[in-house]
Amino acid sequence: MFNFCGNTFWGVFMSGIIGVALMLAGMQVHATRTTAPARDIVQTAVAAGQFNTLAKALEAAGLVETLKGEGPFTVFAPTDEAFAKLPAGTLENLLKPENKAQLAAILSYHVVPGRLMAADVVKQKTLKTVQGSSLRVSLKGGSNVLVDNARVVQTDIRCSNGVIHVIDSVVLPQGN
């Protein structure tokens, strides 16, 4: 949409007139409106309301600024419910300052460099994470996508610096 003489209505009207004139002249007009998402990965996760534990863990691990950075990143984000599935006391122990490195390693295992949409993810067998290990990608029942043993429950949440795919479990790198 554009303004014509300061008026949005006239801008829309004139856009239509110009489009009709171009079509009559035999030219094709493709109207597309692409706007980049305004929120970064951290802002998007916080606004969603289902990643409060993840946001708290990112803060404790010192990874907030990284995931607010340019990226792009693909984040397999466990929900609050996913964190609740961890054995009792595990999360509380990981959030202690003395376990910051271990927490950072676990959270970095959920992050893949680049912007990988769901269509890209399912074409892979493994994904090299920021942590250094690889996530296994598989299909279960033909339509359920698994990353390690976590089911992807929502895909392609676009962010200004990447994309979020929601998973139903916290995934752990080997040795954790």
matplotlib code that plots the C-alpha trace (Angstrom):
import matplotlib.pyplot as plt

x = [0.0, 1.3, 0.1, -1.0, -1.1, -1.0, -4.1, -4.0, -7.4, -6.2, -3.0, -5.0, -7.2, -4.3, -2.6, -5.6, -5.8, -2.1, -2.5, -5.5, -3.7, -0.7, -2.9, -4.7, -1.3, -0.5, 1.8, 1.4, 1.2, 2.1, 1.2, 3.3, 3.7, 6.6, 7.5, 10.3, 9.3, 10.1, 11.0, 14.2, 14.2, 14.3, 11.5, 9.4, 9.8, 9.0, 5.9, 4.6, 4.1, 4.9, 8.7, 9.1, 11.4, 13.5, 13.8, 14.9, 17.4, 18.8, 19.3, 21.0, 23.3, 24.3, 22.9, 20.2, 22.5, 23.7, 20.2, 19.3, 22.2, 22.2, 22.1, 20.4, 19.6, 17.2, 16.0, 14.3, 12.5, 11.2, 8.0, 7.4, 5.7, 8.8, 11.0, 8.4, 9.1, 12.7, 13.4, 12.6, 15.4, 17.2, 16.2, 16.8, 20.3, 21.1, 20.0, 22.6, 25.5, 28.1, 26.3, 26.2, 28.6, 26.5, 23.3, 24.8, 25.9, 22.4, 20.7, 23.2, 22.4, 18.9, 20.4, 21.5, 23.3, 21.2, 17.5, 16.1, 12.4, 10.5, 10.8, 14.6, 14.7, 12.9, 15.4, 18.2, 19.2, 21.3, 21.8, 25.0, 24.3, 26.0, 27.1, 29.1, 27.1, 24.4, 20.7, 19.1, 16.1, 13.6, 10.0, 7.6, 4.4, 5.0, 4.1, 5.6, 9.0, 11.4, 14.5, 16.4, 13.4, 11.5, 8.4, 8.2, 4.8, 4.9, 7.1, 8.3, 7.8, 9.7, 11.9, 14.0, 17.2, 16.0, 13.2, 11.8, 10.4, 8.6, 9.4, 7.7, 10.8, 14.2, 16.9, 20.3, 23.6, 25.4, 27.2, 24.7]
y = [0.0, 3.5, 7.0, 9.2, 12.9, 11.9, 9.7, 5.9, 5.5, 7.3, 5.3, 2.0, 3.4, 4.6, 1.2, -0.5, 1.9, 1.4, -2.4, -2.5, -0.3, -2.6, -5.7, -4.1, -3.4, -7.1, -7.0, -9.3, -7.7, -9.7, -8.0, -9.3, -7.9, -9.3, -7.9, -9.2, -10.3, -7.5, -9.7, -11.7, -15.3, -14.3, -11.6, -14.1, -16.8, -14.5, -13.1, -16.6, -17.3, -21.0, -20.6, -19.0, -21.8, -21.6, -17.8, -18.2, -20.9, -18.8, -15.9, -18.3, -19.7, -16.2, -17.0, -14.2, -11.8, -14.5, -15.4, -11.7, -11.4, -11.3, -15.1, -16.6, -19.4, -22.3, -23.1, -26.2, -24.7, -26.9, -25.6, -25.1, -28.5, -30.1, -28.8, -30.1, -33.6, -33.5, -35.6, -33.7, -31.3, -31.4, -28.0, -26.4, -27.9, -26.8, -23.2, -22.9, -20.6, -23.4, -25.4, -22.5, -24.3, -27.5, -25.5, -23.6, -26.8, -28.3, -25.2, -24.8, -28.3, -27.0, -24.4, -25.0, -22.3, -20.9, -20.5, -23.9, -24.1, -27.3, -28.3, -28.0, -29.9, -33.0, -33.4, -34.0, -37.0, -35.0, -31.3, -30.0, -27.8, -24.8, -27.0, -29.2, -32.4, -33.4, -33.8, -36.8, -36.0, -38.8, -39.3, -41.4, -42.6, -40.8, -37.3, -36.9, -35.2, -36.1, -34.3, -36.9, -38.1, -34.9, -34.4, -31.2, -29.9, -26.5, -25.3, -22.2, -19.5, -16.8, -14.4, -11.5, -13.5, -17.1, -19.5, -21.5, -25.0, -26.0, -29.4, -31.4, -32.5, -31.2, -32.9, -33.7, -34.1, -37.4, -37.4, -35.1]
z = [0.0, -0.7, -0.1, -2.9, -2.0, 1.6, 1.4, 1.8, 0.1, -3.0, -2.9, -3.0, -5.7, -7.8, -7.3, -8.7, -11.7, -12.5, -12.2, -14.5, -17.1, -17.0, -17.4, -20.4, -21.9, -21.6, -18.7, -15.7, -12.3, -9.2, -6.0, -3.1, 0.2, 2.1, 5.4, 7.5, 11.0, 13.5, 16.5, 17.0, 18.3, 22.0, 21.6, 19.6, 22.2, 25.1, 23.4, 22.6, 26.3, 26.1, 26.4, 29.8, 31.0, 27.9, 28.3, 31.9, 30.9, 28.1, 30.6, 33.1, 30.4, 29.0, 25.6, 25.3, 23.4, 21.1, 20.0, 19.7, 17.3, 13.6, 13.0, 11.2, 13.6, 13.6, 17.1, 18.2, 21.1, 24.0, 25.5, 29.2, 29.2, 27.6, 30.4, 33.0, 31.6, 32.9, 36.0, 39.3, 40.2, 36.9, 35.7, 39.1, 39.2, 35.6, 36.4, 39.2, 38.3, 38.7, 36.0, 33.4, 31.0, 31.0, 30.6, 27.7, 26.0, 26.3, 25.0, 22.2, 21.1, 20.3, 17.8, 14.2, 12.2, 9.3, 8.7, 8.0, 7.3, 8.0, 4.3, 4.7, 8.0, 6.7, 3.9, 6.3, 8.4, 10.8, 11.6, 13.0, 16.0, 17.5, 20.4, 17.9, 18.0, 15.5, 16.0, 14.3, 12.1, 11.4, 10.4, 12.5, 11.1, 7.8, 9.2, 12.6, 12.4, 15.3, 16.2, 18.3, 20.4, 20.5, 18.3, 16.3, 17.2, 15.4, 12.6, 10.7, 13.3, 11.4, 13.3, 12.1, 12.8, 12.1, 12.6, 15.6, 15.5, 18.6, 20.2, 22.9, 24.8, 25.8, 23.7, 25.3, 23.5, 24.1, 27.5, 29.3]

ax = plt.figure().add_subplot(projection="3d")
ax.plot(x, y, z, "-o")
ax.set_aspect("equal")
plt.show()
